[in-house]
Amino acid sequence: MTVKLMQGNEAVVDAAIKAGLNFFAGYPITPSTEIAELCSEKLPLIGGKFVQMEDELSSMAAVIGASLAGAKAMTATSGPGFSLKQENIGFASIAEIPCVIVDVQRCGPSTGMPTMPSQGDVMQSRWGTHGDHPIIVMSPSSVKEAYEITIKAFNFAYKYRTPVILLLDEVIGHVRERIEIEDDLNITNDRFDFPDKDEYMPYKNVLDGATQFIPFGLGYKYHVTGLAHDEKGYPTNSTDVNEKLMRRLLGKIENNRDDICVYDEEIRKDSDVLIVSYGSSARACKESIKMLGEAGINASFFKPITIWPFPEAHFKEISKKFKYIFVVEMNNGQLYLEIDRLVKGFGKVIKINKFNGEYLTPQYIFENVKKVL
């Protein structure tokens, strides 16, 4: 076990390198800039590559190209830059190119307040690119979690051949904490089984939905495109072929929710109040639950670490016992929309929000819960 004092952004870089990161392309943007800076320092020392691109669009394109060539690739950005990456995230989704995108959220919309915290990209992370597409989105609430979830992000990217988004916020990106790092964290090997070169189908309609990924340059011939394509990668206008492709793309995430969905919970007996939160807001909720307990209110807690896909079945089951469900987030109620959709008829869903650049304090959460009860 290793003990370190680390910033959240620093933890992401160290964990990414631990997971095999050897290529980073990005463009500096507050509050994610430390990730690019640290990659520029650390990657050359291990034979990796760092490229500062001219903008966010080209950064995402470079990550896609590097991944296709066999690199483990990552980029990092914030609000406006994340928006600019969306078209190429869609390309990576349909072409099934594994990569990790870090979004350290800040107050928006547009340029907004670059140094102020927010959780305003929850819906953009799921639906920012056009069309139905597979995506995995994870949100840590501590520096230690940022380290561990970054490794999971790379594992999932290669296991399911998909972009994975790490949704930090400014608070988690910049807070420094003493963390204990396990030496034996599980790191998934790349899926290089090296089948017969004439038989390799990069987009084969397999049962688990995740086809094996063989990088360019190893003698395997296949086509990569953002168009609808067949199992060899060649474009098609066949609606039947496209339906099979889309069902497999969506199914490889949907059918593996039990593996992908990570969450923490503290479900207490005789509790009819549930507080749901994620990222840095979850930290404040933990303290507010203590305050509520001192006031005679027994509150339970649920923290999704995997935001998308949301752990629907589990959450539906636990939500049945609660009279009130409070969703706490630094936006105008983005995850609230998902929670409200899932628990219709079970309990009353109430949102507690701030979206002006201020952090949600335990006192603010405590007072807003008390107003309702």
Helices and strands as residue ranges (DSSP letters): E 2-7, H 8-18, E 23-26, H 33-42, G 44-46, E 49-52, H 56-68, E 73-77, H 79-95, E 99-107, E 113-117, H 122-127, E 136-138, H 143-159, E 163-169, H 170-174, E 176-181, H 239-254, H 257-260, E 263-266, E 273-277, H 279-294, E 299-304, E 306-308, H 312-319, E 324-329, H 334-342, E 348-353, H 362-372
